[in-house]
């Protein structure tokens, strides 16, 4: 039973797909095909048909995180 846990997430939305990464004390990924499941009820992360899409979105999310760290660093220098 969980008494307390903090939920942190990042997501990447690109037209048709929404990728979500829950992190901190867990490491869980979800992906939703928004053309099929607008209510986000059917996680497709374990679906082998989405492997390439997941890899592309994860790469974009990592790049975004990196650019945000660089942006925060440059703001501190001002």
Secondary structure by P-SEA (a helix, b strand, c coil): cccbbbbbbbbbbcccbbbbbbcccbbbbbbbcccccccccccccccccaaaaaaaaaaaaaaaaaaaaaaaaaaaac
